[in-house]
Amino acid sequence: MVPFRLATALLVTGFVVAACDAPTAPADAPQAAAPASPDVSPFRIGALQAWSLKDGDIVMPVAAAEFPWTDGPAVQAALTAGGQPTDQIRLSIQPLLIKDGEHLVLIDTGAGGAMGTEGKLVASLRTAGFQPTQVTDVLISHAHGDHVGGLVDADGRLAFPNAVVRMSTPEWAFAQQTAEAEGAGPLLAAITPKVQAFAPGAQVTPSIKAVPLPGHTPGHSGYQIASGDGRLLYIGDALHSSVISVARPDLVNGWDSDSPAAVGTRRQLLANTQWVYAGHFPFPGRGRFQPLGEGYVWAAER
């Protein structure tokens, strides 16, 4: 979502505001094998077991200098139409955990406390029944602080010491170029021996393939998880808000490095009926985009 330099400006709360009521899961979304907790939501993707893991929540006042959308009236209209407060937005942070054969895969790592968030990821992982040492692969959508901050613990040590860290080659180059300016030099030094960069669109585990989703950062990647008839697309930061980004995909977002490409990606995703996982939408972040009038709404899975 945001570079490290903006981290200290963000406030955190411990709750999520839903954007759209959807009383049932999508018809082809397999049911969870175990009951959910407030911070862990288990579910299945075909034969694969997966878990939405809560890391925290970000609250950003609309009046904040760091607020990314500059078209105030359009933002206010979208929030009002979506039944949301108009003075602030709430963005959830929920990495995704998948058991893919011998691989225990974590997609993104949350903020790790670097942004003042609750930093619940490791606790959520343990609630799901795993230890950090069991994670074999960490897949990174992009190198912003709320996605890579959890790669290290409070002492700067690797949070998942036995895992390889994988991101696209252009994203790794971007991370190396910007780390010092963003105050992420120590994190970069810690993870460098573990990083395995991949070509955009590569197959990264037996059931997971990287999907380029351009616009947010130079090498921003989504991930397509496929098993049998199950398909789930992790969309990273292609869309941030379940209200603003969905209702007005055309709005320029200051967090995006290439606005025209980001707008194109948002529009393409909204037109797709696939089951998706959105890392900043209300927990557990799973659902579909549905047409409504001339636009779209987020139909969240409960």
N, C-alpha and C positions, 0 to 999 in steps of 0.2 A: 504494500500500500504506500507507505511513506518512507523517505530516507531517514537515516539515523538522526540527522540534524534537527528534525522536527519532533523527535521523540519526547523531549521534556515538556513540550507544550500540550500534551494530551492528558485528559482526565479519564479516570476509569470508574465504572460502576460494576455492580455484581449482578445485573439482570439484563434481559434481552427484550426488545420490543418487536413483536411479530409484525410483518408487513401485510400479510394476507392470510385470512383463515382458510384452511383446507382440512376438513375433518378426517380425511382418509389418505393413506399413501397411494401413489400411482398404482394402477392395476397390475403392472408388471414388476413392481418393486417388491422383492422377496422380503418376508417378515423377519424380524430380528430373532436370533436363536436364544436370547436371554433378555431379561427385563432391563430397562434403561435406568440410569441414575441421572441426577440433574446435570452432571458434567460428562457423562458417557452415554452414547446412544449406539448400541450394536445393531447391525443390519447385515444383509447378505447381498452380494453381487454375483448372481449365478451360484456357483459352488464355493465362492470365496467368502470368508467371514471378514467383516470390516467394522470399524468403529469411528464415529464422530467423537473427537476429543476436545473438550473445552479448554482453552487457554486463558481467556479473559474477555473483556469488553472495552471498547474505546468509546468515549463520549467526546464529541467535538462541537463546541458552540458554533452556530452559523456565523456569528460575528467575529470569530477568531481569524487572525491574520493568515493562519495556515489552512483555513477552510478552502478546499480545492476548487469548488464550483463558483465561478465569478458572476454568473447570471442570477442575481438575487431573486428577482420576481419569478423566474422560472422554477427555481428551487422551492420557493415558498408555495407556489401553485402545486408542484408535485407532492410536497409533504402534506399539504392540506387535503388534496384529493386522495392521498393514501392514508388519511386518518392519523397522521403522525404529528408530534410536536413540531412547531415551526422555528423554535429557537436553537435546536441542536439536533445532531444525528448520533445514532448509536450503531456501531459496527462491531459485530461479534468476531472473535478470532477462534477458529476451530480447525486445527490440523486433522488429517485423515490417516487412519491406521488400517492396513490391509495385511492379512495373512495370505501370502501367495506361495504355496508350497513350502519350501525351506526358507523362504524370504519373509521376514517381518518388516514391512515397508511403512515408513512414516513419510507422508507428504507434507512438507513445510513443518516448521518447528515453533511457530508463535514468536512472541516478543521476548520471552525469557526474562521479564522484569526490566528490560532496557527501556521500555516506554511507559513505565509506571503501571503496567497492567498487573493483573493478579498472578500471572505466571503459573497457571494451574496445570500445564501440560503434563509434567512428570507425574503429578498426583493423579491426573486423569488416566494416564497410561497404566499406572499401578492399579487403579480401580478396575480397569479393563482386564487385569490379570497378568500384566507383563512388567518386567523390569527394564530400565533403560539399556542395560547391557545386552538384552535380547534383540534389540533392533539391529537389523543387518544392513538396511538400505534407507538412507534419507534422501528423498527426492525434493529438490527445491524448485519452486515455480519461478522465483526471481529473488534478487538479492537486496530486498528492502528489510528494514529492521524488524518488522512485525512478522516476517517469514523466516529469517535466519537468526534472529536474536536468541532463540532457544537452542542453538547448536552448542552453546557453552553454558556452564553453570555460573553461579555468582562469583566463583573464584577464577573464572576464565578457563576452566578445564572442560574438555569435551563432555557434553552431556550424554552422548551416545557413543561411547568409546570404541565399540566394536563394529560400527556402521561405516560404510562408504558414504560419501556425500556426493550426490550427483546433480548436476545442472547443465544446461546447454552450454556449448562452447562460447557463443557470443555473450551469454549472461555471466559466465566465469570471467571473461575478459573485462566486461563492464564492472564486475565486483572488484577486480584487481585495480582497475583504473581509478575507482572512486572511493575505495575503503578509507584511505588516510583523511581525505577531505570530509568524509562523513563520520569520522571518529570510530571507525570499525577496524583499524589496523590490528589490534590484538586479536580480535575474532578471526580476521583473515589469516593471521599467522598460525592460529590454533588449528584451523580446519584444512589448511593447504595440503598437509601430507595425506589427508583423507579424500581429497577431491578427485573425482573422475568425471571429466566433462564429456558430454556426448553431442553428436551431431543432431541438429534440430530434426525432430520426427523419428528419432531412434526408438527401437524396442529396448526398454531399460530393465524390465524383469519379464519372466515368462508371460505374465498376464497384463502388463502395463506398458503402454506406448506413449512416448512424448508427443504432444500436439502443439505446434507453434501457434501462439495466440498473440500476434504482434500488436504493438502500440504502447503498452504500459512501460516496459523497459526493453532494451535492445535484444534480449534473448528470452523474453517471457514465454514460459511453457505451461500449457495445460497437460493433463494426463488422462488418457483413455484407459479405463480398467474394463477388461472384457473376460467373461467366463460363461461358456454355454450361451444361453439366450440373454444373460445379464450384461448390461452396458451402463457404465457411469462415467461421465466426463467431469473431471476436476478442472475448474475454470480459473483458479488462481485469482488474480486481481483484474481480470477482464471486465468484470462489473463489481463495483464496491457496495453500493446501496441497493437493497431490494426494492426501494421506492424510486429514488432519483435516477439511478442508472437504468432501470427497467422502463420507467415512464418516459424518460428523456435521454435516450442513448446518444443523441446528437450534442448534448452539452459538453463543452470543453472542460476537461478535468485537469487541474494543475499538477496532479500526481503522475500523469501520463507523459512519457518522453516524446511520443509521436502522436499528436492528437488525431489527425486524419486516419491513421492506421487503427488507433484505438476505437474510434467511432465505427469504422468498418467492421472490426471484430465484434463489438457489441451488437451491432445490427445482425450480423451473421448468426451469432449465438441465439439471439432472441427469436429468430425465424426457425430455429431448430427445435423440434419437439422432444429431443432426447432428455433423459434423466440426467440431472447435473448436480454437482456438489460445489457450492459457493462458499468460500472460506470466510467471507465477511457478512453473509446474510444471517438472519436470526437462527440460532442453534435449533436443530442440528445441521442446517445448511443444505438439506437435500430437497429437491423438488423439480418443477418444470416451469418453463415460460409458457403462458397461455395468451392467445390473442384476446383482446378486449377492444371493441370499436376499431379505431385506426392504430392502436398501439398494443401493448402487452402488459400483463401483470405476472407477478411471481406467485405460483401455487405451491405453497410450502408443504412438505411431507411432515406429518406429526408422528 
